[in-house]
Structure formats: structure tokens, C-alpha cells
């Protein structure tokens, strides 16, 4: 589990992906991540409205997709509660026209009363998405470091609803557009 690495895109959605580059990009992105995490812990939805991009797409731990209004409404209603968020080994991958925060994330979170703390929610989302991308179950098992593929299949790989697939295809199209701009 210590080897699980989250990409800033998963940590923060698209809100942190593209930032103009200068000598302070890494500091800016990490400071933005700190502001984001602090706002989540304080349930400060007003700050999040300015931090999150309007076209934000979150890929949740269960493989479902949510957008900026979903996140804001969940915080407003108390449906989701972040007790703590610990980011370690945060680094910025500089792409010349933007950057991505890469690091490890462990959070203590409750959603509709259910504990979503630790690595497992991320691992379920990762397994589901790898499987959906065509990765064979044995490879997913090895990525998650399970001793038996039946554990991976029974508890981690979830079937994605059509809406989630459509949302991720839209995300992929946006990603390709952003990535092509970074190369230039």
C-alpha cells in the first residue's frame, strides 16, 4: 500500500492540472493543494467554489463520477465529512505549459455515514478503472498486491454504469486537448 501513488488529477480533479509555468509552479501547485485540502476539512464550500474548476470531473473511489456541484452540495449538506487529509511525498511533474502534483494521500473521510478512510476506496476506484480500460484481472491483482485474484474480482473490480463511462470519455477528450497543448 505504501507504493500507491496518486496523481494530482485524482487528488484534486482537473482544478490543479493546468497552471502557467514559471519558477514557482511547484510551490503554487502544492500551496493550492494545501488550500484545497484545508477547505475540505473545514467544509468551506465557498472557498472550494473558487478553487475547483467549473468543468471538474471527479472519479470517485467506487468508480462513479461527480462534478463540481455534486462536491459542493455534499459538503453543504454534511453528506461528506473530511476529518483529516495527509499528503506526503508531494512532487510536481513539470510539463512546460502545466504541471501535475504527484504524491501519496491518506484521508479519514465519512460519506453518508460510511467510513471511506485510508487506501481502500482509492484502490477500488483504481481496480475498476484499470479493468474498464481493458487491463486483465491478473495484472490488476498484481498492481493491488493481492495474494489471490478472487479477492480483486470480488471486492475491488466494480461494473461501471453507462453514465460513468460517458463521463470518463468526456474527460479523456479534455485530457487529450490539454495534453496536446502541453507538448507545444
VOVO-371770 format. One record per residue (C-alpha): z, x, y; residue in one letter. Coordinates in steps of 0.02 Angstrom, whole numbers, padded with zeros to 5 digits, always signed. Each point is the difference from the previous one (the first is absolute). Example, Ala and Ser with C-alpha at 12.3 -4.5 7.8 and 13.67 -1.06 7.14 Angstrom:
BEGIN
+00390+00615-00225A-00033+00069+00172S
//
This chain:
BEGIN
+00000+00000+00000X+00030+00145+00117X-00184+00038-00008X-00053-00168+00069X-00085+00027+00167X-00037-00139+00120X-00141+00010+00123X+00040-00054+00176X-00125-00138-00021X+00114-00076-00131X+00156+00037+00100X-00060-00073+00159X-00163-00085-00033X-00148+00035+00110X+00109+00007+00155X+00028+00188-00019X-00167+00053-00069X-00112+00041+00147X+00080+00091+00144X-00093+00112+00121X+00025+00181-00041X+00082+00130+00109X+00129+00134-00034X+00139-00130-00014X-00080-00118-00125X+00122+00038-00141X+00150-00026+00114X-00076-00161+00068X-00033-00073-00172X+00169+00046-00071X+00086-00068+00157X-00101-00161-00018X+00053-00014-00181X+00182+00024+00052X-00017-00138+00131X-00082-00113-00129X+00137+00028-00130X+00136-00024+00130X-00078-00165+00055X-00006-00059-00181X+00183+00040-00028X+00051-00088+00162X-00120-00146-00038X-00071+00033+00174X-00157-00104-00018X-00040+00017+00186X-00017+00189-00018X-00101-00023-00159X-00123-00113+00093X-00045+00149+00109X+00008+00131-00138X-00105-00090-00132X-00188-00015+00018X-00064-00178+00015X-00114+00024-00151X+00138+00075-00107X-00014-00025-00188X+00153+00041-00107X-00021+00024-00186X+00168-00061-00065X+00096+00063-00150X-00055-00147-00107X-00184+00030+00040X-00009-00143+00124X-00064+00023+00177X+00082-00047+00164X-00052+00017+00180X+00089+00032+00165X+00052-00183+00029X+00073-00007-00177X+00106+00154+00032X+00061-00061+00170X+00041-00174-00068X+00092+00071-00151X+00111+00102+00115X+00027-00143+00122X+00054-00119-00139X+00110+00127-00089X-00108-00019-00154X-00010+00190-00008X+00142+00118+00043X-00010+00189+00005X+00172+00078-00023X-00061+00180+00000X-00161+00098+00000X+00000+00186-00041X-00157+00101+00025X-00003+00180-00058X-00126+00139-00008X-00104-00084+00135X-00157+00097+00041X-00156-00045+00097X-00173+00027-00071X-00111+00035+00151X-00178-00066-00014X-00058+00059+00170X-00020-00175+00072X+00156-00075-00078X+00142+00036-00116X+00093-00070-00149X+00187+00016-00030X+00039+00053-00177X+00177+00003-00068X+00128-00078-00114X+00080-00168+00036X+00155-00080-00074X+00059-00164+00074X+00138-00125-00032X-00082-00168+00030X+00030-00182-00043X-00138-00130-00002X+00049-00182-00022X+00164+00063-00071X-00079+00114-00131X+00037+00185+00006X-00158+00102+00026X+00086+00167+00021X-00057+00169-00061X-00162+00058-00078X-00037-00142-00120X-00085-00123+00119X-00116+00139+00058X-00036+00050-00178X-00047-00179-00048X-00121-00011+00145X-00072+00170-00043X-00023-00047-00183X-00081-00165+00045X-00120+00078+00123X-00048+00146-00113X-00034-00123-00140X-00103-00111+00115X-00102+00151+00055X-00050+00027-00182X+00126+00134-00048X+00039-00014-00186X+00177-00052-00048X+00040+00167-00084X-00038+00094+00161X+00107-00124+00099X+00138+00030-00129X-00011+00188+00030X+00001-00020+00190X+00159-00104-00013X+00071+00119-00132X+00041-00137-00124X+00035+00049-00180X-00099-00147-00068X-00153-00091+00068X+00075-00168-00052X+00132+00022+00138X-00138+00029+00127X-00098-00152-00058X+00148-00118-00015X+00099+00040+00156X-00113+00090+00124X-00181-00056-00009X-00019-00172+00079X-00157-00106+00013X-00061-00012+00178X-00042-00170+00074X-00176-00019+00070X+00068-00006+00178X+00079+00171-00022X-00161+00073-00065X-00097-00072+00148X+00128+00069+00122X-00007+00173-00078X-00191-00002+00007X+00013-00036+00186X+00124+00142+00014X-00119+00116-00094X-00141-00041+00121X+00112+00040+00149X+00061+00158-00083X-00178+00061-00029X-00041-00032+00183X+00154+00095+00060X-00030+00141-00123X-00181+00021+00054X+00058+00014+00181X+00126+00134-00048X-00134+00107-00081X-00106+00002+00158X
//
